[in-house]
């Protein structure tokens, strides 16, 4: 049992390091909350799959207040290949906002 607990602590430290690395390399048009959420999605998406990443990124895309933020999130989705996933639901952009 202690071995499992110790291994869990090591994994959480590695995930924390990965999140910091990802957050430092994200575009600057995203606010800090979006950067943290994207870092979590990308770190956990490696083990949970593309459906998880598609759902998370599409939720962030729909909740973004600025078009520039939506563009950055869409660029990340395209870079990771989840923009064509069935779970990536973004709807139509409104050009009048």
C-alpha positions, 0 to 999 in steps of 0.5 A: 500500500505505501508503494502505491501512495508513494507512486501517486505522489511522484506522478502528481509532482510530474504532472505539476511540472508538466502543467508549469511547462505547458502554462509557460508556453501557452499564448498570451491572449488567454487569461490565467484561468484559461491557461490553467484549465488548458494545462490540466486538459493537456496533461490529463488528456495524454492518459484520458484520450482525445475525447476528453481533450475535445470536450474540455477544449470545446467547453473553453472555446464556448465560454471564451469572451473574446474572439482572440481567445477563441482563436487561440483555443482553436489553434491548440485544438488543431495542433493536438488534432481534436478539432475534427473529433465528434466531441469537439462541439463549438457551434457557430460564431456570432459576427455581431458581438 
